[in-house]
Amino acid sequence: MEQRADGDEVLEQMGMGACRRWEQKQKRLYSMAAKMAGAVQVLKDDTVKRTPMARPSNGREGKPIRLLSNHFSVKLRGVDAVFYQYSVCIKSEDDKVVDSKGIGRKVIDKLLQTYCSELDGKDFAYDGEKCLFTVGPLPQNNFEFTVILEETSSRAAGGSPVHESPTQANKKRVKRSHLAKKFSVDISYAAKIPLQSVALALRGSESEHGQDVLRVLDVVLRQQQAKRGCLLVRQSFFSDDSRNLVDLTGGVSGCRGLHSSFRTTIGGLSLNMDVSTTMVVTPGPVIDFLVTNQNVRDIRDIDWPRAKKMLKNLRVKAKHNNMEFKIIGLSDQPCSRQMFPMKVRNGNIEIKSVDITVQDYFKSKQVELTMPYLPCLDVGKPKRPNYLPIELCHMVSLQRYTKALSSQQRAMLVEKSRQKPQERMRVVTDAVKSNMYDDDPILSSCGIEIEKQLTRVDARVLSAPALVVGNSEDCIPNRGRWNYNNKRLFDPVKIERWAIVNFSARCDMSRISRELINCGRSKGIFIECPHSLVDEDSQSRRCSPVERVEKMFEKVKASLPGPPEFLLCLLPERKNCDIYGPWKKKNLHEMGIVTQCIAPSNKMNDQYFTNVLLKINAKLGGMNSKLALEHRQMIPVVTQIPTLILGMDVSHGSPGRADIPSIAAVVGSRCWPLISRYRASVRTQSPKVEMIDSLFKPLDDGKDDGIMRELLLDFYQTSQQRKPKQIIIFRDGVSESQFSQVLNVELNQIIKAYQSMGQGDLPKFTVIIAQKNHHTKLFQADSPENVPPGTVVDSGIVHPRQYDFYMCAHAGPIGTSRPTHYHVLLDEIGFSADNLQKLVLSLSYVYQRSTTAISVVAPICYAHLAAAQMGQFMKFEEFADTSSGSVNSSSPPSIPELPRLHADVCSSMFFC
């Protein structure tokens, strides 16, 4: 294994001198020159703002194919129309600003009804918050309105102010109180947004308000669905229809809805319509929800502190009065013992308050409780509780579930959300027809018409790259797949010192050992018999995960004469096993041992062991397959000039956990001219921050401890002491609004890291964004199958000016394939469109873990895997209390650093 060099060794390897005094003299001389010449370069890099490049040309190679896309053409007949934007401020009677979108929409709807004449009968497009839009101006720039909403209110136990005498109660027994709420609404002119701006953008011109026009049109669509009672989640909407729900267990359902957004394309303005899914709380009795959520058989087995945390802020409807309430907590006592003060009035004489139980209160209202032993829902305010018996409450529909799903729930969601291409085409086409967008008053006043048919697209299918396996045998993928039947791996390793450790998995370790050895030998991997089969002691199973790992290592050390080169770890659970993180940290951080974890099952056949061996071989430094062009050193542009390929990704904590640091991972290619070997460098950073802030990280002593230094050194050491003259960056996970930051923040950090390592010209950069989270789908016009692997689209539905293309590199046997959307932001290297698209396709075939082409380039997948695996090293939950407890502190909470990899494994593909 190659080890990372530090300090003087690195300076010598980089050609900075063999003698320290000579080196210091050279550094002083160089620093003076750098301040004069290099400072100009740094100044240029920091001040010149880069923008995404324009499309230089279209690709030509590949077999032509006609496809359909889920874009619907939009005709603009009134480009002279102008949207007027107004700022909205809604305040309640106590002068507090109203933030709730639900109340905001009700207030604006009521305002439109009440003051229609004052507003010249204008229709509004309101975003639910602080902006509304009209076509043409309102009569004046500023308005102040008073709006009165009548809301029916009801009291639960504990919130009733008085208990009347029977005579008074009879007079009011069927009457609910109607509370008139008064709001003040200020509307003030903000800006003009001419529709002409989007017409300019469609012609490829820079347009100041082009994106603003699209935002207004999207607000119009959202408002239309809000009026229909849909749940709005960004640009997706979900209707209240039980047929759209799929049960994911645990009281959670997947709710199928639709995504809609206007997009500028080279073929004109289009409406992108797609199927979308979000998670909601399963509607129904609260008791059923709790039993299902906690997976218990009886309501008496509920963990109530856990239930309180789960129920907080959810909305329920009480079946005795059909009113909605928001849960703030649970009562301390069950209904039969929970007391509250109730004032009793007899005639005009008010008697002091009387304490009464919730059960007795509802009994007085002729409501008999069958489960008075349960606690109550508190639906009041912190200092004024309002109690509802749980058995009387139902979960309101369309409430988003924002907590992390379990691995089982995620698998069920993926399985139940799949749709065949033909079904998805039918759903989105029917949606465009049924929504009747052409009847919307704002869209029609702008002369906007939406076609009802899917857009036809010209595409090309690129040939799959040939691979080379063992004995330099060519392997030609078929429909994005290949196999190792009767074949050997290209560069198999030899495993001599290894062992199997078993963390209480039910399996036959001897059988697993035998089959792994036999399968390995058929693939060219020579595997000796394991030195030891180590079983976990039964008493260790009750210890914490960290203790279990420590005890296991004590047994491993006792049973082996020296450190093993590889450990096979058998886990009792396939996903989310508590042992996984501590085990990986112990091996990769402390011991420097390559390890592979598996969860034994009944499906352990030859294909299973082949897949396991692909990972093991790559981790130990072998290579499973290689591109034929890579083997013959004939990759255009890349093979001729030292080229570093980077994959960059940031992984964030689960939803609802803002205290968990994000994990930034960058992988870099090594051993140029290869493009199939990579090394990873991983760091933590502030939670939910997408931009990587540790690419260049100068310390107090002037040294750089950033990610790029580590990868640049490794490239130099493994590539015949050559510095990269070309760097290709593949960046995952950023939206269009963040493109500028990638070009002007992250790229500048990479440049500074390169400059800090010595003299020489800067390399040429090519920066490519890969997006998977988009809603464009491609369909074959004359076949029910998914588009073939290698399909590329760079016309019709792409950006009117910028350089982007869609590629579906993988085969889609189930569901509907999602192409990856690649945006080329910068290309100083100067690839032709064909060479760049073929390189992207080739990088989808070098993924060492599988025998299929993958949907996005391998460096990005590796970065994601590295971030996920090293994120398991630390249990971030222990930092939650300190981070939440320091909210009032003047200094932000410190971000815990990840443990660094051991020198013996830091350059390995441990993430495979």
Secondary structure in CASP SS format (residue, H / E / C, confidence):
PFRMAT SS
TARGET T0000
AUTHOR 0000-0000-0000
METHOD secondary structure of the structure
MODEL  1
M C 1.00
E C 1.00
Q C 1.00
R C 1.00
A C 1.00
D C 1.00
G H 1.00
D H 1.00
E H 1.00
V H 1.00
L H 1.00
E H 1.00
Q H 1.00
M C 1.00
G C 1.00
M C 1.00
G C 1.00
A C 1.00
C C 1.00
R H 1.00
R H 1.00
W H 1.00
E H 1.00
Q H 1.00
K H 1.00
Q H 1.00
K H 1.00
R H 1.00
L H 1.00
Y H 1.00
S H 1.00
M H 1.00
A H 1.00
A H 1.00
K H 1.00
M H 1.00
A H 1.00
G H 1.00
A H 1.00
V H 1.00
Q H 1.00
V H 1.00
L H 1.00
K H 1.00
D H 1.00
D H 1.00
T H 1.00
V C 1.00
K C 1.00
R C 1.00
T C 1.00
P C 1.00
M C 1.00
A E 1.00
R C 1.00
P C 1.00
S C 1.00
N C 1.00
G C 1.00
R C 1.00
E C 1.00
G C 1.00
K E 1.00
P E 1.00
I E 1.00
R E 1.00
L E 1.00
L E 1.00
S E 1.00
N C 1.00
H E 1.00
F E 1.00
S E 1.00
V E 1.00
K E 1.00
L E 1.00
R C 1.00
G C 1.00
V C 1.00
D C 1.00
A C 1.00
V E 1.00
F E 1.00
Y E 1.00
Q E 1.00
Y E 1.00
S E 1.00
V E 1.00
C E 1.00
I E 1.00
K E 1.00
S E 1.00
E C 1.00
D C 1.00
D C 1.00
K C 1.00
V E 1.00
V C 1.00
D C 1.00
S C 1.00
K H 1.00
G H 1.00
I H 1.00
G H 1.00
R H 1.00
K H 1.00
V H 1.00
I H 1.00
D H 1.00
K H 1.00
L H 1.00
L H 1.00
Q H 1.00
T H 1.00
Y C 1.00
C C 1.00
S C 1.00
E C 1.00
L C 1.00
D C 1.00
G C 1.00
K C 1.00
D C 1.00
F C 1.00
A E 1.00
Y E 1.00
D C 1.00
G C 1.00
E C 1.00
K C 1.00
C E 1.00
L E 1.00
F E 1.00
T E 1.00
V E 1.00
G C 1.00
P C 1.00
L C 1.00
P C 1.00
Q C 1.00
N C 1.00
N E 1.00
F E 1.00
E E 1.00
F E 1.00
T E 1.00
V E 1.00
I E 1.00
L E 1.00
E E 1.00
E E 1.00
T E 1.00
S E 1.00
S C 1.00
R C 1.00
A C 1.00
A E 1.00
G C 1.00
G C 1.00
S C 1.00
P C 1.00
V E 1.00
H E 1.00
E C 1.00
S C 1.00
P H 1.00
T H 1.00
Q H 1.00
A H 1.00
N H 1.00
K H 1.00
K H 1.00
R C 1.00
V C 1.00
K C 1.00
R C 1.00
S E 1.00
H E 1.00
L E 1.00
A E 1.00
K E 1.00
K E 1.00
F E 1.00
S E 1.00
V E 1.00
D E 1.00
I E 1.00
S E 1.00
Y E 1.00
A E 1.00
A E 1.00
K E 1.00
I E 1.00
P E 1.00
L C 1.00
Q H 1.00
S H 1.00
V H 1.00
A H 1.00
L H 1.00
A H 1.00
L H 1.00
R C 1.00
G C 1.00
S C 1.00
E C 1.00
S C 1.00
E C 1.00
H C 1.00
G H 1.00
Q H 1.00
D H 1.00
V H 1.00
L H 1.00
R H 1.00
V H 1.00
L H 1.00
D H 1.00
V H 1.00
V H 1.00
L H 1.00
R H 1.00
Q H 1.00
Q H 1.00
Q H 1.00
A H 1.00
K H 1.00
R C 1.00
G C 1.00
C C 1.00
L E 1.00
L E 1.00
V E 1.00
R C 1.00
Q C 1.00
S E 1.00
F E 1.00
F E 1.00
S C 1.00
D C 1.00
D C 1.00
S H 1.00
R H 1.00
N H 1.00
L E 1.00
V E 1.00
D E 1.00
L C 1.00
T C 1.00
G C 1.00
G C 1.00
V E 1.00
S E 1.00
G E 1.00
C E 1.00
R E 1.00
G E 1.00
L E 1.00
H E 1.00
S E 1.00
S E 1.00
F E 1.00
R E 1.00
T E 1.00
T E 1.00
I C 1.00
G C 1.00
G E 1.00
L E 1.00
S E 1.00
L E 1.00
N E 1.00
M E 1.00
D E 1.00
V E 1.00
S E 1.00
T E 1.00
T E 1.00
M E 1.00
V E 1.00
V E 1.00
T C 1.00
P C 1.00
G E 1.00
P E 1.00
V H 1.00
I H 1.00
D H 1.00
F H 1.00
L H 1.00
V H 1.00
T H 1.00
N H 1.00
Q C 1.00
N C 1.00
V C 1.00
R C 1.00
D C 1.00
I H 1.00
R H 1.00
D H 1.00
I C 1.00
D C 1.00
W H 1.00
P H 1.00
R H 1.00
A H 1.00
K H 1.00
K H 1.00
M H 1.00
L H 1.00
K C 1.00
N C 1.00
L C 1.00
R E 1.00
V E 1.00
K E 1.00
A E 1.00
K C 1.00
H C 1.00
N C 1.00
N C 1.00
M E 1.00
E E 1.00
F E 1.00
K E 1.00
I C 1.00
I C 1.00
G E 1.00
L E 1.00
S E 1.00
D E 1.00
Q E 1.00
P E 1.00
C C 1.00
S C 1.00
R C 1.00
Q C 1.00
M E 1.00
F E 1.00
P E 1.00
M E 1.00
K E 1.00
V E 1.00
R E 1.00
N E 1.00
G C 1.00
N C 1.00
I E 1.00
E E 1.00
I E 1.00
K E 1.00
S E 1.00
V E 1.00
D E 1.00
I E 1.00
T E 1.00
V H 1.00
Q H 1.00
D H 1.00
Y H 1.00
F H 1.00
K H 1.00
S H 1.00
K C 1.00
Q C 1.00
V C 1.00
E C 1.00
L C 1.00
T C 1.00
M C 1.00
P C 1.00
Y C 1.00
L C 1.00
P E 1.00
C E 1.00
L E 1.00
D E 1.00
V C 1.00
G C 1.00
K E 1.00
P C 1.00
K C 1.00
R E 1.00
P C 1.00
N C 1.00
Y E 1.00
L E 1.00
P E 1.00
I H 1.00
E H 1.00
L H 1.00
C E 1.00
H E 1.00
M E 1.00
V C 1.00
S C 1.00
L C 1.00
Q C 1.00
R E 1.00
Y C 1.00
T C 1.00
K C 1.00
A C 1.00
L C 1.00
S C 1.00
S H 1.00
Q H 1.00
Q H 1.00
R H 1.00
A H 1.00
M H 1.00
L H 1.00
V H 1.00
E H 1.00
K H 1.00
S H 1.00
R C 1.00
Q C 1.00
K C 1.00
P H 1.00
Q H 1.00
E H 1.00
R H 1.00
M H 1.00
R H 1.00
V H 1.00
V H 1.00
T H 1.00
D H 1.00
A H 1.00
V H 1.00
K H 1.00
S H 1.00
N H 1.00
M C 1.00
Y H 1.00
D H 1.00
D H 1.00
D C 1.00
P H 1.00
I H 1.00
L H 1.00
S H 1.00
S H 1.00
C C 1.00
G C 1.00
I E 1.00
E E 1.00
I E 1.00
E C 1.00
K C 1.00
Q C 1.00
L C 1.00
T E 1.00
R E 1.00
V E 1.00
D E 1.00
A E 1.00
R E 1.00
V E 1.00
L C 1.00
S C 1.00
A C 1.00
P C 1.00
A C 1.00
L E 1.00
V E 1.00
V C 1.00
G H 1.00
N H 1.00
S H 1.00
E C 1.00
D E 1.00
C E 1.00
I C 1.00
P C 1.00
N E 1.00
R C 1.00
G C 1.00
R E 1.00
W C 1.00
N C 1.00
Y C 1.00
N C 1.00
N C 1.00
K C 1.00
R C 1.00
L C 1.00
F C 1.00
D E 1.00
P C 1.00
V C 1.00
K E 1.00
I E 1.00
E C 1.00
R C 1.00
W E 1.00
A E 1.00
I E 1.00
V E 1.00
N E 1.00
F C 1.00
S C 1.00
A C 1.00
R C 1.00
C C 1.00
D C 1.00
M H 1.00
S H 1.00
R H 1.00
I H 1.00
S H 1.00
R H 1.00
E H 1.00
L H 1.00
I H 1.00
N H 1.00
C H 1.00
G H 1.00
R H 1.00
S H 1.00
K C 1.00
G C 1.00
I C 1.00
F E 1.00
I E 1.00
E C 1.00
C C 1.00
P C 1.00
H C 1.00
S E 1.00
L E 1.00
V E 1.00
D E 1.00
E C 1.00
D C 1.00
S H 1.00
Q H 1.00
S H 1.00
R H 1.00
R H 1.00
C C 1.00
S C 1.00
P H 1.00
V H 1.00
E H 1.00
R H 1.00
V H 1.00
E H 1.00
K H 1.00
M H 1.00
F H 1.00
E H 1.00
K H 1.00
V H 1.00
K H 1.00
A H 1.00
S H 1.00
L C 1.00
P C 1.00
G C 1.00
P C 1.00
P C 1.00
E C 1.00
F E 1.00
L E 1.00
L E 1.00
C E 1.00
L E 1.00
L C 1.00
P C 1.00
E C 1.00
R C 1.00
K C 1.00
N C 1.00
C C 1.00
D C 1.00
I C 1.00
Y H 1.00
G H 1.00
P H 1.00
W H 1.00
K H 1.00
K H 1.00
K H 1.00
N H 1.00
L H 1.00
H H 1.00
E H 1.00
M H 1.00
G C 1.00
I C 1.00
V E 1.00
T E 1.00
Q E 1.00
C E 1.00
I E 1.00
A C 1.00
P C 1.00
S C 1.00
N C 1.00
K C 1.00
M C 1.00
N C 1.00
D H 1.00
Q H 1.00
Y H 1.00
F H 1.00
T H 1.00
N H 1.00
V H 1.00
L H 1.00
L H 1.00
K H 1.00
I H 1.00
N H 1.00
A H 1.00
K H 1.00
L C 1.00
G C 1.00
G C 1.00
M E 1.00
N C 1.00
S C 1.00
K E 1.00
L E 1.00
A H 1.00
L H 1.00
E H 1.00
H H 1.00
R C 1.00
Q C 1.00
M C 1.00
I C 1.00
P C 1.00
V C 1.00
V C 1.00
T C 1.00
Q C 1.00
I C 1.00
P C 1.00
T E 1.00
L E 1.00
I E 1.00
L E 1.00
G E 1.00
M E 1.00
D E 1.00
V E 1.00
S E 1.00
H C 1.00
G C 1.00
S C 1.00
P C 1.00
G C 1.00
R C 1.00
A C 1.00
D C 1.00
I C 1.00
P C 1.00
S E 1.00
I E 1.00
A E 1.00
A E 1.00
V E 1.00
V E 1.00
G E 1.00
S E 1.00
R C 1.00
C C 1.00
W C 1.00
P C 1.00
L C 1.00
I C 1.00
S C 1.00
R C 1.00
Y E 1.00
R E 1.00
A E 1.00
S E 1.00
V E 1.00
R E 1.00
T E 1.00
Q E 1.00
S C 1.00
P C 1.00
K C 1.00
V C 1.00
E C 1.00
M C 1.00
I C 1.00
D C 1.00
S C 1.00
L C 1.00
F C 1.00
K C 1.00
P E 1.00
L C 1.00
D C 1.00
D C 1.00
G C 1.00
K C 1.00
D E 1.00
D C 1.00
G C 1.00
I H 1.00
M H 1.00
R H 1.00
E H 1.00
L H 1.00
L H 1.00
L H 1.00
D H 1.00
F H 1.00
Y H 1.00
Q H 1.00
T H 1.00
S C 1.00
Q C 1.00
Q C 1.00
R C 1.00
K C 1.00
P C 1.00
K C 1.00
Q E 1.00
I E 1.00
I E 1.00
I E 1.00
F E 1.00
R E 1.00
D E 1.00
G C 1.00
V C 1.00
S C 1.00
E H 1.00
S H 1.00
Q H 1.00
F H 1.00
S H 1.00
Q H 1.00
V H 1.00
L H 1.00
N H 1.00
V H 1.00
E H 1.00
L H 1.00
N H 1.00
Q H 1.00
I H 1.00
I H 1.00
K H 1.00
A H 1.00
Y H 1.00
Q H 1.00
S C 1.00
M C 1.00
G C 1.00
Q C 1.00
G C 1.00
D C 1.00
L C 1.00
P C 1.00
K E 1.00
F E 1.00
T E 1.00
V E 1.00
I E 1.00
I E 1.00
A E 1.00
Q E 1.00
K C 1.00
N C 1.00
H C 1.00
H C 1.00
T C 1.00
K C 1.00
L E 1.00
F E 1.00
Q E 1.00
A C 1.00
D C 1.00
S C 1.00
P C 1.00
E C 1.00
N C 1.00
V C 1.00
P C 1.00
P C 1.00
G C 1.00
T E 1.00
V E 1.00
V E 1.00
D C 1.00
S C 1.00
G C 1.00
I C 1.00
V C 1.00
H C 1.00
P C 1.00
R C 1.00
Q E 1.00
Y E 1.00
D E 1.00
F E 1.00
Y E 1.00
M E 1.00
C E 1.00
A C 1.00
H C 1.00
A C 1.00
G C 1.00
P C 1.00
I C 1.00
G C 1.00
T C 1.00
S C 1.00
R C 1.00
P C 1.00
T E 1.00
H E 1.00
Y E 1.00
H E 1.00
V E 1.00
L E 1.00
L E 1.00
D E 1.00
E C 1.00
I C 1.00
G C 1.00
F C 1.00
S C 1.00
A H 1.00
D H 1.00
N H 1.00
L H 1.00
Q H 1.00
K H 1.00
L H 1.00
V H 1.00
L H 1.00
S H 1.00
L C 1.00
S C 1.00
Y C 1.00
V C 1.00
Y C 1.00
Q C 1.00
R C 1.00
S C 1.00
T C 1.00
T E 1.00
A C 1.00
I C 1.00
S C 1.00
V C 1.00
V C 1.00
A H 1.00
P H 1.00
I H 1.00
C H 1.00
Y H 1.00
A H 1.00
H H 1.00
L H 1.00
A H 1.00
A H 1.00
A H 1.00
Q H 1.00
M H 1.00
G H 1.00
Q C 1.00
F C 1.00
M C 1.00
K C 1.00
F H 1.00
E H 1.00
E H 1.00
F H 1.00
A H 1.00
D H 1.00
T H 1.00
S H 1.00
S H 1.00
G H 1.00
S C 1.00
V C 1.00
N C 1.00
S C 1.00
S C 1.00
S C 1.00
P C 1.00
P C 1.00
S C 1.00
I C 1.00
P C 1.00
E C 1.00
L C 1.00
P C 1.00
R C 1.00
L C 1.00
H C 1.00
A C 1.00
D C 1.00
V C 1.00
C C 1.00
S C 1.00
S C 1.00
M C 1.00
F C 1.00
F C 1.00
C C 1.00
END
